[in-house]
Amino acid sequence: MDTIEINLQPSPTGAVTGTITNQDNQPLESFPVKLFVNSALFETTQILQVMTDANGEYAFNDIPVTDSIWV
C-alpha cells in the first residue's frame, strides 16, 4: 500500500475592528455592524454581523484575507 502525504496550509486571516460613536463622540452600545466579504473561497458574498459593546467597540476576527471587504 502506498502512502500519500498531503500538506494543507490555512488561508491567511485578518481582523476588522473599530469603534462606533455618536455626534457627541459618545460610544454607541448594542449597535449592529455588518461586514460584507467577497472571496473566491465562497460562492456568494458572506455577510457577518456583530453588535458593539458598552464602549462602542466591535471586532470581526479570523476573516479570510480577500480583495473586497465592506463594513
mmCIF file of the N, C-alpha and C atoms, coordinates in Angstrom:
data_MODEL
# 
_entry.id   MODEL 
# 
loop_
_atom_site.group_PDB 
_atom_site.id 
_atom_site.type_symbol 
_atom_site.label_atom_id 
_atom_site.label_alt_id 
_atom_site.label_comp_id 
_atom_site.label_asym_id 
_atom_site.label_entity_id 
_atom_site.label_seq_id 
_atom_site.pdbx_PDB_ins_code 
_atom_site.Cartn_x 
_atom_site.Cartn_y 
_atom_site.Cartn_z 
_atom_site.occupancy 
_atom_site.B_iso_or_equiv 
_atom_site.pdbx_formal_charge 
_atom_site.auth_seq_id 
_atom_site.auth_comp_id 
_atom_site.auth_asym_id 
_atom_site.auth_atom_id 
_atom_site.pdbx_PDB_model_num 
ATOM 1   N N  . MET A 1 1  ? 0.839   -1.159 0.000  1.00 0.00 ? 1  MET A N  1 
ATOM 2   C CA . MET A 1 1  ? 0.000   0.000  0.000  1.00 0.00 ? 1  MET A CA 1 
ATOM 3   C C  . MET A 1 1  ? 0.895   1.236  0.000  1.00 0.00 ? 1  MET A C  1 
ATOM 4   N N  . ASP A 1 2  ? 0.585   2.189  -0.870 1.00 0.00 ? 2  ASP A N  1 
ATOM 5   C CA . ASP A 1 2  ? 1.336   3.440  -0.947 1.00 0.00 ? 2  ASP A CA 1 
ATOM 6   C C  . ASP A 1 2  ? 0.788   4.447  0.055  1.00 0.00 ? 2  ASP A C  1 
ATOM 7   N N  . THR A 1 3  ? 1.682   5.286  0.542  1.00 0.00 ? 3  THR A N  1 
ATOM 8   C CA . THR A 1 3  ? 1.290   6.365  1.439  1.00 0.00 ? 3  THR A CA 1 
ATOM 9   C C  . THR A 1 3  ? 1.414   7.678  0.689  1.00 0.00 ? 3  THR A C  1 
ATOM 10  N N  . ILE A 1 4  ? 0.386   8.499  0.796  1.00 0.00 ? 4  ILE A N  1 
ATOM 11  C CA . ILE A 1 4  ? 0.394   9.817  0.168  1.00 0.00 ? 4  ILE A CA 1 
ATOM 12  C C  . ILE A 1 4  ? 0.425   10.860 1.275  1.00 0.00 ? 4  ILE A C  1 
ATOM 13  N N  . GLU A 1 5  ? 1.373   11.769 1.178  1.00 0.00 ? 5  GLU A N  1 
ATOM 14  C CA . GLU A 1 5  ? 1.463   12.845 2.158  1.00 0.00 ? 5  GLU A CA 1 
ATOM 15  C C  . GLU A 1 5  ? 0.825   14.098 1.584  1.00 0.00 ? 5  GLU A C  1 
ATOM 16  N N  . ILE A 1 6  ? -0.081  14.684 2.343  1.00 0.00 ? 6  ILE A N  1 
ATOM 17  C CA . ILE A 1 6  ? -0.758  15.908 1.923  1.00 0.00 ? 6  ILE A CA 1 
ATOM 18  C C  . ILE A 1 6  ? -0.490  16.980 2.970  1.00 0.00 ? 6  ILE A C  1 
ATOM 19  N N  . ASN A 1 7  ? 0.012   18.111 2.515  1.00 0.00 ? 7  ASN A N  1 
ATOM 20  C CA . ASN A 1 7  ? 0.254   19.248 3.410  1.00 0.00 ? 7  ASN A CA 1 
ATOM 21  C C  . ASN A 1 7  ? -0.742  20.349 3.082  1.00 0.00 ? 7  ASN A C  1 
ATOM 22  N N  . LEU A 1 8  ? -1.558  20.705 4.049  1.00 0.00 ? 8  LEU A N  1 
ATOM 23  C CA . LEU A 1 8  ? -2.532  21.774 3.870  1.00 0.00 ? 8  LEU A CA 1 
ATOM 24  C C  . LEU A 1 8  ? -2.085  23.001 4.642  1.00 0.00 ? 8  LEU A C  1 
ATOM 25  N N  . GLN A 1 9  ? -2.209  24.146 4.012  1.00 0.00 ? 9  GLN A N  1 
ATOM 26  C CA . GLN A 1 9  ? -1.869  25.404 4.656  1.00 0.00 ? 9  GLN A CA 1 
ATOM 27  C C  . GLN A 1 9  ? -3.152  26.207 4.837  1.00 0.00 ? 9  GLN A C  1 
ATOM 28  N N  . PRO A 1 10 ? -3.396  26.720 6.031  1.00 0.00 ? 10 PRO A N  1 
ATOM 29  C CA . PRO A 1 10 ? -4.600  27.535 6.225  1.00 0.00 ? 10 PRO A CA 1 
ATOM 30  C C  . PRO A 1 10 ? -4.494  28.843 5.453  1.00 0.00 ? 10 PRO A C  1 
ATOM 31  N N  . SER A 1 11 ? -5.636  29.330 5.014  1.00 0.00 ? 11 SER A N  1 
ATOM 32  C CA . SER A 1 11 ? -5.660  30.623 4.342  1.00 0.00 ? 11 SER A CA 1 
ATOM 33  C C  . SER A 1 11 ? -5.318  31.713 5.345  1.00 0.00 ? 11 SER A C  1 
ATOM 34  N N  . PRO A 1 12 ? -4.629  32.760 4.896  1.00 0.00 ? 12 PRO A N  1 
ATOM 35  C CA . PRO A 1 12 ? -4.324  33.848 5.825  1.00 0.00 ? 12 PRO A CA 1 
ATOM 36  C C  . PRO A 1 12 ? -5.611  34.548 6.262  1.00 0.00 ? 12 PRO A C  1 
ATOM 37  N N  . THR A 1 13 ? -5.634  34.985 7.507  1.00 0.00 ? 13 THR A N  1 
ATOM 38  C CA . THR A 1 13 ? -6.799  35.695 8.029  1.00 0.00 ? 13 THR A CA 1 
ATOM 39  C C  . THR A 1 13 ? -6.370  37.010 8.653  1.00 0.00 ? 13 THR A C  1 
ATOM 40  N N  . GLY A 1 14 ? -7.341  37.865 8.852  1.00 0.00 ? 14 GLY A N  1 
ATOM 41  C CA . GLY A 1 14 ? -7.094  39.151 9.481  1.00 0.00 ? 14 GLY A CA 1 
ATOM 42  C C  . GLY A 1 14 ? -8.257  39.512 10.379 1.00 0.00 ? 14 GLY A C  1 
ATOM 43  N N  . ALA A 1 15 ? -8.266  40.730 10.847 1.00 0.00 ? 15 ALA A N  1 
ATOM 44  C CA . ALA A 1 15 ? -9.331  41.214 11.723 1.00 0.00 ? 15 ALA A CA 1 
ATOM 45  C C  . ALA A 1 15 ? -9.751  42.607 11.282 1.00 0.00 ? 15 ALA A C  1 
ATOM 46  N N  . VAL A 1 16 ? -11.011 42.906 11.517 1.00 0.00 ? 16 VAL A N  1 
ATOM 47  C CA . VAL A 1 16 ? -11.544 44.244 11.291 1.00 0.00 ? 16 VAL A CA 1 
ATOM 48  C C  . VAL A 1 16 ? -12.127 44.693 12.623 1.00 0.00 ? 16 VAL A C  1 
ATOM 49  N N  . THR A 1 17 ? -11.627 45.807 13.144 1.00 0.00 ? 17 THR A N  1 
ATOM 50  C CA . THR A 1 17 ? -12.094 46.310 14.435 1.00 0.00 ? 17 THR A CA 1 
ATOM 51  C C  . THR A 1 17 ? -12.359 47.802 14.338 1.00 0.00 ? 17 THR A C  1 
ATOM 52  N N  . GLY A 1 18 ? -13.133 48.309 15.269 1.00 0.00 ? 18 GLY A N  1 
ATOM 53  C CA . GLY A 1 18 ? -13.391 49.742 15.276 1.00 0.00 ? 18 GLY A CA 1 
ATOM 54  C C  . GLY A 1 18 ? -14.262 50.151 16.441 1.00 0.00 ? 18 GLY A C  1 
ATOM 55  N N  . THR A 1 19 ? -14.603 51.422 16.461 1.00 0.00 ? 19 THR A N  1 
ATOM 56  C CA . THR A 1 19 ? -15.463 51.992 17.496 1.00 0.00 ? 19 THR A CA 1 
ATOM 57  C C  . THR A 1 19 ? -16.522 52.850 16.821 1.00 0.00 ? 19 THR A C  1 
ATOM 58  N N  . ILE A 1 20 ? -17.763 52.690 17.256 1.00 0.00 ? 20 ILE A N  1 
ATOM 59  C CA . ILE A 1 20 ? -18.873 53.487 16.742 1.00 0.00 ? 20 ILE A CA 1 
ATOM 60  C C  . ILE A 1 20 ? -19.261 54.496 17.820 1.00 0.00 ? 20 ILE A C  1 
ATOM 61  N N  . THR A 1 21 ? -19.294 55.777 17.430 1.00 0.00 ? 21 THR A N  1 
ATOM 62  C CA . THR A 1 21 ? -19.692 56.836 18.363 1.00 0.00 ? 21 THR A CA 1 
ATOM 63  C C  . THR A 1 21 ? -20.771 57.701 17.724 1.00 0.00 ? 21 THR A C  1 
ATOM 64  N N  . ASN A 1 22 ? -21.466 58.469 18.560 1.00 0.00 ? 22 ASN A N  1 
ATOM 65  C CA . ASN A 1 22 ? -22.455 59.404 18.039 1.00 0.00 ? 22 ASN A CA 1 
ATOM 66  C C  . ASN A 1 22 ? -21.783 60.746 17.753 1.00 0.00 ? 22 ASN A C  1 
ATOM 67  N N  . GLN A 1 23 ? -22.584 61.734 17.388 1.00 0.00 ? 23 GLN A N  1 
ATOM 68  C CA . GLN A 1 23 ? -22.032 63.044 17.022 1.00 0.00 ? 23 GLN A CA 1 
ATOM 69  C C  . GLN A 1 23 ? -21.352 63.758 18.183 1.00 0.00 ? 23 GLN A C  1 
ATOM 70  N N  . ASP A 1 24 ? -21.664 63.329 19.428 1.00 0.00 ? 24 ASP A N  1 
ATOM 71  C CA . ASP A 1 24 ? -21.011 63.900 20.610 1.00 0.00 ? 24 ASP A CA 1 
ATOM 72  C C  . ASP A 1 24 ? -19.817 63.068 21.057 1.00 0.00 ? 24 ASP A C  1 
ATOM 73  N N  . ASN A 1 25 ? -19.398 62.148 20.207 1.00 0.00 ? 25 ASN A N  1 
ATOM 74  C CA . ASN A 1 25 ? -18.262 61.263 20.465 1.00 0.00 ? 25 ASN A CA 1 
ATOM 75  C C  . ASN A 1 25 ? -18.504 60.295 21.632 1.00 0.00 ? 25 ASN A C  1 
ATOM 76  N N  . GLN A 1 26 ? -19.773 60.002 21.907 1.00 0.00 ? 26 GLN A N  1 
ATOM 77  C CA . GLN A 1 26 ? -20.135 59.028 22.934 1.00 0.00 ? 26 GLN A CA 1 
ATOM 78  C C  . GLN A 1 26 ? -20.299 57.663 22.269 1.00 0.00 ? 26 GLN A C  1 
ATOM 79  N N  . PRO A 1 27 ? -19.820 56.598 22.896 1.00 0.00 ? 27 PRO A N  1 
ATOM 80  C CA . PRO A 1 27 ? -19.912 55.270 22.288 1.00 0.00 ? 27 PRO A CA 1 
ATOM 81  C C  . PRO A 1 27 ? -21.356 54.801 22.159 1.00 0.00 ? 27 PRO A C  1 
ATOM 82  N N  . LEU A 1 28 ? -21.641 54.105 21.073 1.00 0.00 ? 28 LEU A N  1 
ATOM 83  C CA . LEU A 1 28 ? -22.965 53.532 20.852 1.00 0.00 ? 28 LEU A CA 1 
ATOM 84  C C  . LEU A 1 28 ? -22.923 52.054 21.201 1.00 0.00 ? 28 LEU A C  1 
ATOM 85  N N  . GLU A 1 29 ? -23.663 51.686 22.236 1.00 0.00 ? 29 GLU A N  1 
ATOM 86  C CA . GLU A 1 29 ? -23.724 50.292 22.688 1.00 0.00 ? 29 GLU A CA 1 
ATOM 87  C C  . GLU A 1 29 ? -24.820 49.547 21.931 1.00 0.00 ? 29 GLU A C  1 
ATOM 88  N N  . SER A 1 30 ? -24.593 48.268 21.670 1.00 0.00 ? 30 SER A N  1 
ATOM 89  C CA . SER A 1 30 ? -25.560 47.380 21.001 1.00 0.00 ? 30 SER A CA 1 
ATOM 90  C C  . SER A 1 30 ? -25.938 47.891 19.616 1.00 0.00 ? 30 SER A C  1 
ATOM 91  N N  . PHE A 1 31 ? -24.981 48.485 18.925 1.00 0.00 ? 31 PHE A N  1 
ATOM 92  C CA . PHE A 1 31 ? -25.196 48.982 17.567 1.00 0.00 ? 31 PHE A CA 1 
ATOM 93  C C  . PHE A 1 31 ? -24.768 47.895 16.591 1.00 0.00 ? 31 PHE A C  1 
ATOM 94  N N  . PRO A 1 32 ? -25.633 47.517 15.625 1.00 0.00 ? 32 PRO A N  1 
ATOM 95  C CA . PRO A 1 32 ? -25.261 46.450 14.690 1.00 0.00 ? 32 PRO A CA 1 
ATOM 96  C C  . PRO A 1 32 ? -24.231 46.934 13.665 1.00 0.00 ? 32 PRO A C  1 
ATOM 97  N N  . VAL A 1 33 ? -23.223 46.109 13.433 1.00 0.00 ? 33 VAL A N  1 
ATOM 98  C CA . VAL A 1 33 ? -22.192 46.391 12.433 1.00 0.00 ? 33 VAL A CA 1 
ATOM 99  C C  . VAL A 1 33 ? -22.117 45.181 11.512 1.00 0.00 ? 33 VAL A C  1 
ATOM 100 N N  . LYS A 1 34 ? -22.243 45.422 10.206 1.00 0.00 ? 34 LYS A N  1 
ATOM 101 C CA . LYS A 1 34 ? -22.189 44.332 9.233  1.00 0.00 ? 34 LYS A CA 1 
ATOM 102 C C  . LYS A 1 34 ? -20.890 44.397 8.444  1.00 0.00 ? 34 LYS A C  1 
ATOM 103 N N  . LEU A 1 35 ? -20.403 43.221 8.102  1.00 0.00 ? 35 LEU A N  1 
ATOM 104 C CA . LEU A 1 35 ? -19.195 43.087 7.297  1.00 0.00 ? 35 LEU A CA 1 
ATOM 105 C C  . LEU A 1 35 ? -19.542 42.238 6.085  1.00 0.00 ? 35 LEU A C  1 
ATOM 106 N N  . PHE A 1 36 ? -19.267 42.743 4.898  1.00 0.00 ? 36 PHE A N  1 
ATOM 107 C CA . PHE A 1 36 ? -19.528 42.031 3.654  1.00 0.00 ? 36 PHE A CA 1 
ATOM 108 C C  . PHE A 1 36 ? -18.188 41.566 3.099  1.00 0.00 ? 36 PHE A C  1 
ATOM 109 N N  . VAL A 1 37 ? -18.037 40.258 2.902  1.00 0.00 ? 37 VAL A N  1 
ATOM 110 C CA . VAL A 1 37 ? -16.769 39.680 2.469  1.00 0.00 ? 37 VAL A CA 1 
ATOM 111 C C  . VAL A 1 37 ? -16.965 38.980 1.133  1.00 0.00 ? 37 VAL A C  1 
ATOM 112 N N  . ASN A 1 38 ? -16.235 39.446 0.112  1.00 0.00 ? 38 ASN A N  1 
ATOM 113 C CA . ASN A 1 38 ? -16.190 38.760 -1.179 1.00 0.00 ? 38 ASN A CA 1 
ATOM 114 C C  . ASN A 1 38 ? -14.894 37.981 -1.250 1.00 0.00 ? 38 ASN A C  1 
ATOM 115 N N  . SER A 1 39 ? -14.986 36.720 -1.612 1.00 0.00 ? 39 SER A N  1 
ATOM 116 C CA . SER A 1 39 ? -13.796 35.881 -1.663 1.00 0.00 ? 39 SER A CA 1 
ATOM 117 C C  . SER A 1 39 ? -14.018 34.747 -2.642 1.00 0.00 ? 39 SER A C  1 
ATOM 118 N N  . ALA A 1 40 ? -12.940 34.307 -3.257 1.00 0.00 ? 40 ALA A N  1 
ATOM 119 C CA . ALA A 1 40 ? -13.012 33.122 -4.113 1.00 0.00 ? 40 ALA A CA 1 
ATOM 120 C C  . ALA A 1 40 ? -13.320 31.880 -3.286 1.00 0.00 ? 40 ALA A C  1 
ATOM 121 N N  . LEU A 1 41 ? -13.179 31.983 -1.962 1.00 0.00 ? 41 LEU A N  1 
ATOM 122 C CA . LEU A 1 41 ? -13.476 30.860 -1.080 1.00 0.00 ? 41 LEU A CA 1 
ATOM 123 C C  . LEU A 1 41 ? -14.973 30.594 -0.975 1.00 0.00 ? 41 LEU A C  1 
ATOM 124 N N  . PHE A 1 42 ? -15.808 31.597 -1.297 1.00 0.00 ? 42 PHE A N  1 
ATOM 125 C CA . PHE A 1 42 ? -17.257 31.482 -1.155 1.00 0.00 ? 42 PHE A CA 1 
ATOM 126 C C  . PHE A 1 42 ? -17.930 31.672 -2.507 1.00 0.00 ? 42 PHE A C  1 
ATOM 127 N N  . GLU A 1 43 ? -19.081 31.038 -2.684 1.00 0.00 ? 43 GLU A N  1 
ATOM 128 C CA . GLU A 1 43 ? -19.845 31.208 -3.921 1.00 0.00 ? 43 GLU A CA 1 
ATOM 129 C C  . GLU A 1 43 ? -20.549 32.555 -3.960 1.00 0.00 ? 43 GLU A C  1 
ATOM 130 N N  . THR A 1 44 ? -20.944 33.063 -2.797 1.00 0.00 ? 44 THR A N  1 
ATOM 131 C CA . THR A 1 44 ? -21.641 34.342 -2.712 1.00 0.00 ? 44 THR A CA 1 
ATOM 132 C C  . THR A 1 44 ? -20.981 35.215 -1.644 1.00 0.00 ? 44 THR A C  1 
ATOM 133 N N  . THR A 1 45 ? -21.352 36.484 -1.633 1.00 0.00 ? 45 THR A N  1 
ATOM 134 C CA . THR A 1 45 ? -20.851 37.402 -0.610 1.00 0.00 ? 45 THR A CA 1 
ATOM 135 C C  . THR A 1 45 ? -21.294 36.921 0.764  1.00 0.00 ? 45 THR A C  1 
ATOM 136 N N  . GLN A 1 46 ? -20.364 36.861 1.696  1.00 0.00 ? 46 GLN A N  1 
ATOM 137 C CA . GLN A 1 46 ? -20.674 36.476 3.072  1.00 0.00 ? 46 GLN A CA 1 
ATOM 138 C C  . GLN A 1 46 ? -20.982 37.737 3.866  1.00 0.00 ? 46 GLN A C  1 
ATOM 139 N N  . ILE A 1 47 ? -22.087 37.721 4.615  1.00 0.00 ? 47 ILE A N  1 
ATOM 140 C CA . ILE A 1 47 ? -22.478 38.859 5.440  1.00 0.00 ? 47 ILE A CA 1 
ATOM 141 C C  . ILE A 1 47 ? -22.388 38.430 6.895  1.00 0.00 ? 47 ILE A C  1 
ATOM 142 N N  . LEU A 1 48 ? -21.520 39.096 7.636  1.00 0.00 ? 48 LEU A N  1 
ATOM 143 C CA . LEU A 1 48 ? -21.331 38.812 9.054  1.00 0.00 ? 48 LEU A CA 1 
ATOM 144 C C  . LEU A 1 48 ? -21.829 40.007 9.853  1.00 0.00 ? 48 LEU A C  1 
ATOM 145 N N  . GLN A 1 49 ? -22.349 39.760 11.049 1.00 0.00 ? 49 GLN A N  1 
ATOM 146 C CA . GLN A 1 49 ? -22.830 40.865 11.877 1.00 0.00 ? 49 GLN A CA 1 
ATOM 147 C C  . GLN A 1 49 ? -22.429 40.660 13.324 1.00 0.00 ? 49 GLN A C  1 
ATOM 148 N N  . VAL A 1 50 ? -22.014 41.754 13.955 1.00 0.00 ? 50 VAL A N  1 
ATOM 149 C CA . VAL A 1 50 ? -21.744 41.777 15.393 1.00 0.00 ? 50 VAL A CA 1 
ATOM 150 C C  . VAL A 1 50 ? -22.420 43.019 15.960 1.00 0.00 ? 50 VAL A C  1 
ATOM 151 N N  . MET A 1 51 ? -22.500 43.062 17.288 1.00 0.00 ? 51 MET A N  1 
ATOM 152 C CA . MET A 1 51 ? -23.042 44.228 17.983 1.00 0.00 ? 51 MET A CA 1 
ATOM 153 C C  . MET A 1 51 ? -21.901 44.898 18.749 1.00 0.00 ? 51 MET A C  1 
ATOM 154 N N  . THR A 1 52 ? -21.947 46.224 18.818 1.00 0.00 ? 52 THR A N  1 
ATOM 155 C CA . THR A 1 52 ? -20.930 46.930 19.589 1.00 0.00 ? 52 THR A CA 1 
ATOM 156 C C  . THR A 1 52 ? -21.118 46.653 21.082 1.00 0.00 ? 52 THR A C  1 
ATOM 157 N N  . ASP A 1 53 ? -20.011 46.745 21.817 1.00 0.00 ? 53 ASP A N  1 
ATOM 158 C CA . ASP A 1 53 ? -20.070 46.534 23.267 1.00 0.00 ? 53 ASP A CA 1 
ATOM 159 C C  . ASP A 1 53 ? -20.369 47.865 23.970 1.00 0.00 ? 53 ASP A C  1 
ATOM 160 N N  . ALA A 1 54 ? -20.273 47.885 25.282 1.00 0.00 ? 54 ALA A N  1 
ATOM 161 C CA . ALA A 1 54 ? -20.579 49.083 26.075 1.00 0.00 ? 54 ALA A CA 1 
ATOM 162 C C  . ALA A 1 54 ? -19.684 50.266 25.715 1.00 0.00 ? 54 ALA A C  1 
ATOM 163 N N  . ASN A 1 55 ? -18.515 49.996 25.149 1.00 0.00 ? 55 ASN A N  1 
ATOM 164 C CA . ASN A 1 55 ? -17.581 51.053 24.741 1.00 0.00 ? 55 ASN A CA 1 
ATOM 165 C C  . ASN A 1 55 ? -17.733 51.428 23.272 1.00 0.00 ? 55 ASN A C  1 
ATOM 166 N N  . GLY A 1 56 ? -18.739 50.857 22.605 1.00 0.00 ? 56 GLY A N  1 
ATOM 167 C CA . GLY A 1 56 ? -18.949 51.130 21.191 1.00 0.00 ? 56 GLY A CA 1 
ATOM 168 C C  . GLY A 1 56 ? -17.991 50.379 20.285 1.00 0.00 ? 56 GLY A C  1 
ATOM 169 N N  . GLU A 1 57 ? -17.254 49.423 20.834 1.00 0.00 ? 57 GLU A N  1 
ATOM 170 C CA . GLU A 1 57 ? -16.245 48.697 20.060 1.00 0.00 ? 57 GLU A CA 1 
ATOM 171 C C  . GLU A 1 57 ? -16.824 47.427 19.441 1.00 0.00 ? 57 GLU A C  1 
ATOM 172 N N  . TYR A 1 58 ? -16.313 47.092 18.263 1.00 0.00 ? 58 TYR A N  1 
ATOM 173 C CA . TYR A 1 58 ? -16.700 45.856 17.587 1.00 0.00 ? 58 TYR A CA 1 
ATOM 174 C C  . TYR A 1 58 ? -15.451 45.180 17.039 1.00 0.00 ? 58 TYR A C  1 
ATOM 175 N N  . ALA A 1 59 ? -15.569 43.885 16.783 1.00 0.00 ? 59 ALA A N  1 
ATOM 176 C CA . ALA A 1 59 ? -14.440 43.142 16.213 1.00 0.00 ? 59 ALA A CA 1 
ATOM 177 C C  . ALA A 1 59 ? -14.954 41.967 15.399 1.00 0.00 ? 59 ALA A C  1 
ATOM 178 N N  . PHE A 1 60 ? -14.406 41.835 14.208 1.00 0.00 ? 60 PHE A N  1 
ATOM 179 C CA . PHE A 1 60 ? -14.579 40.655 13.371 1.00 0.00 ? 60 PHE A CA 1 
ATOM 180 C C  . PHE A 1 60 ? -13.198 40.005 13.310 1.00 0.00 ? 60 PHE A C  1 
ATOM 181 N N  . ASN A 1 61 ? -13.071 38.811 13.835 1.00 0.00 ? 61 ASN A N  1 
ATOM 182 C CA . ASN A 1 61 ? -11.779 38.124 13.873 1.00 0.00 ? 61 ASN A CA 1 
ATOM 183 C C  . ASN A 1 61 ? -11.759 36.949 12.907 1.00 0.00 ? 61 ASN A C  1 
ATOM 184 N N  . ASP A 1 62 ? -10.563 36.519 12.535 1.00 0.00 ? 62 ASP A N  1 
ATOM 185 C CA . ASP A 1 62 ? -10.365 35.365 11.647 1.00 0.00 ? 62 ASP A CA 1 
ATOM 186 C C  . ASP A 1 62 ? -11.110 35.509 10.324 1.00 0.00 ? 62 ASP A C  1 
ATOM 187 N N  . ILE A 1 63 ? -11.047 36.705 9.751  1.00 0.00 ? 63 ILE A N  1 
ATOM 188 C CA . ILE A 1 63 ? -11.672 36.975 8.459  1.00 0.00 ? 63 ILE A CA 1 
ATOM 189 C C  . ILE A 1 63 ? -10.677 36.604 7.365  1.00 0.00 ? 63 ILE A C  1 
ATOM 190 N N  . PRO A 1 64 ? -11.102 35.827 6.355  1.00 0.00 ? 64 PRO A N  1 
ATOM 191 C CA . PRO A 1 64 ? -10.166 35.492 5.282  1.00 0.00 ? 64 PRO A CA 1 
ATOM 192 C C  . PRO A 1 64 ? -9.701  36.753 4.555  1.00 0.00 ? 64 PRO A C  1 
ATOM 193 N N  . VAL A 1 65 ? -8.432  36.816 4.264  1.00 0.00 ? 65 VAL A N  1 
ATOM 194 C CA . VAL A 1 65 ? -7.881  37.947 3.528  1.00 0.00 ? 65 VAL A CA 1 
ATOM 195 C C  . VAL A 1 65 ? -8.356  37.826 2.083  1.00 0.00 ? 65 VAL A C  1 
ATOM 196 N N  . THR A 1 66 ? -9.073  38.864 1.619  1.00 0.00 ? 66 THR A N  1 
ATOM 197 C CA . THR A 1 66 ? -9.670  38.840 0.281  1.00 0.00 ? 66 THR A CA 1 
ATOM 198 C C  . THR A 1 66 ? -9.456  40.176 -0.406 1.00 0.00 ? 66 THR A C  1 
ATOM 199 N N  . ASP A 1 67 ? -9.968  40.262 -1.629 1.00 0.00 ? 67 ASP A N  1 
ATOM 200 C CA . ASP A 1 67 ? -9.875  41.503 -2.376 1.00 0.00 ? 67 ASP A CA 1 
ATOM 201 C C  . ASP A 1 67 ? -10.896 42.541 -1.929 1.00 0.00 ? 67 ASP A C  1 
ATOM 202 N N  . SER A 1 68 ? -12.042 42.100 -1.403 1.00 0.00 ? 68 SER A N  1 
ATOM 203 C CA . SER A 1 68 ? -13.135 43.023 -1.114 1.00 0.00 ? 68 SER A CA 1 
ATOM 204 C C  . SER A 1 68 ? -13.754 42.776 0.253  1.00 0.00 ? 68 SER A C  1 
ATOM 205 N N  . ILE A 1 69 ? -13.716 43.810 1.091  1.00 0.00 ? 69 ILE A N  1 
ATOM 206 C CA . ILE A 1 69 ? -14.388 43.770 2.394  1.00 0.00 ? 69 ILE A CA 1 
ATOM 207 C C  . ILE A 1 69 ? -15.032 45.136 2.605  1.00 0.00 ? 69 ILE A C  1 
ATOM 208 N N  . TRP A 1 70 ? -16.313 45.138 2.966  1.00 0.00 ? 70 TRP A N  1 
ATOM 209 C CA . TRP A 1 70 ? -17.028 46.373 3.270  1.00 0.00 ? 70 TRP A CA 1 
ATOM 210 C C  . TRP A 1 70 ? -17.596 46.283 4.668  1.00 0.00 ? 70 TRP A C  1 
ATOM 211 N N  . VAL A 1 71 ? -17.536 47.413 5.406  1.00 0.00 ? 71 VAL A N  1 
ATOM 212 C CA . VAL A 1 71 ? -18.143 47.486 6.743  1.00 0.00 ? 71 VAL A CA 1 
ATOM 213 C C  . VAL A 1 71 ? -19.313 48.436 6.654  1.00 0.00 ? 71 VAL A C  1 
# 
